[in-house]
Amino acid sequence: MPTYSYKCRKCDHRFQEILSFKEYEEGKRKCPKCGSRSVEQILETFFAKTSRKA
């Protein structure tokens, strides 16, 4: 399942959540530190590792 990064607009806490696509679409996020629902998604870089056959 994908990992999503968020930032709380109220307390500035950054956190990550592992969500299924269904959970992501529901959009029910809240900050684990202060409980606020005012969070924004942060776009981050990622590294994809694949198997390479010679």
C-alpha positions as CSV (number, residue, x, y, z in Angstrom):
1,M,0.0,0.0,0.0
2,P,1.2,3.5,-0.7
3,T,2.6,5.8,2.0
4,Y,1.3,9.4,2.1
5,S,2.9,12.4,3.8
6,Y,0.9,15.1,5.5
7,K,1.5,18.4,7.4
8,C,-0.9,19.8,10.0
9,R,-1.9,23.4,9.3
10,K,-2.6,24.0,13.0
11,C,0.5,22.6,14.8
12,D,2.9,22.2,11.8
13,H,3.4,18.5,12.7
14,R,4.5,16.3,9.7
15,F,3.4,12.7,9.6
16,Q,3.0,9.7,7.2
17,E,0.2,7.2,6.8
18,I,0.1,4.0,4.9
19,L,-3.3,3.9,3.2
20,S,-5.2,1.7,0.8
21,F,-6.6,3.6,-2.3
22,K,-10.1,3.3,-0.7
23,E,-9.0,4.9,2.6
24,Y,-7.1,7.7,0.6
25,E,-10.3,8.5,-1.4
26,E,-12.3,8.8,1.8
27,G,-10.1,11.7,2.9
28,K,-10.6,11.3,6.7
29,R,-7.2,12.5,7.9
30,K,-6.4,14.0,11.3
31,C,-3.2,15.0,12.9
32,P,-1.9,12.4,15.4
33,K,-0.4,15.1,17.6
34,C,-3.2,17.7,18.0
35,G,-6.2,15.9,16.4
36,S,-7.0,18.6,13.9
37,R,-8.5,17.7,10.6
38,S,-6.9,20.6,8.9
39,V,-4.1,18.7,7.2
40,E,-2.5,19.1,3.7
41,Q,-0.8,16.4,1.7
42,I,2.9,16.9,1.0
43,L,4.4,15.7,-2.3
44,E,7.8,14.0,-1.7
45,T,10.3,12.3,-4.0
46,F,10.5,8.5,-4.0
47,F,12.9,5.8,-5.1
48,A,11.6,2.8,-7.0
49,K,13.7,-0.3,-7.0
50,T,13.0,-2.9,-9.6
51,S,14.6,-6.2,-10.4
52,R,16.8,-6.0,-13.5
53,K,17.5,-9.1,-15.5
54,A,20.8,-9.2,-17.4
